[in-house]
């Protein structure tokens, strides 16, 4: 793989840090975007070769200037890894709308704002690769993470449209859809709404407890995900979405099969509405 310049959001932890580290190890230049001075200092200590920049993805109007300055200082970016995001856990009825707004501000609007800052640059250069990190939760759902799944479903759909619109200009777009990995997603970085309605105890309490017990012990290895993403970036024909993790493969495949069965059962009603 020829040397490339990566711009990675959320580069100080989880998938972002793993991808940044793997990219640097094989000779790529990495601009690591983080949202605080503390995170910037910590990232620079861990990866001395990284070029850390401040970029809060919810400060939408500031993002184009961040990208402009980054390219002025470090040269044209070849690959955007749109990784910044977090998980929200809570029963839908119990979870305030403000928590949903924050979830979408980071996971959807933030990711789109960063991508939009690069789109004209990639389009004009007739090259570039955008990797939007979504989730298997952008293709399946589970009780207790409605806001998270909603945000990832949204980014999944936007990624497919972005891919179609940018293809004529030589710009590639792939949504990477991880399953459960050993990151902080279910640990310190997850926002959890407090329980308040006892009717949901039987359904949701075991789910919350199991997620907390498994945190840090998931099957997925972030370093192996990083290697897969670097392979994806070098692929001649990258897919619209790439599932990562055996649990993602099983759960998404099961959902596709259930959807196929549902379509077949209700097919007569579906076609009955044609005029």
Buried (B, 14 or more C-beta within 10 A) or exposed (E): EEEBBBBBBBBBBBBBBBBBBBBBEEEBBBBBBBBEEEBBEBBBEBBEBBBBBBBBBBBBEBBBEBBEEBBEEBEEBBBBBBBBBBBBBBBBEBBEEEBBEBBBBBBBBBBBBBBBBBBEBBBEBEBBBBBBBBBBBBBBBBEBBBBBBBBBBBBBEBBBEBBEEBEEBEBBBBBBBBBBBBBBBBEEBBBBBEBEEEEBEEEBEEBBEEBBEEBEEBEBEBEBBBBBBBEBBEEEEBEEBBBBBEBBBEBBEEBEEEEEEEEEEEEEEEEEEEE
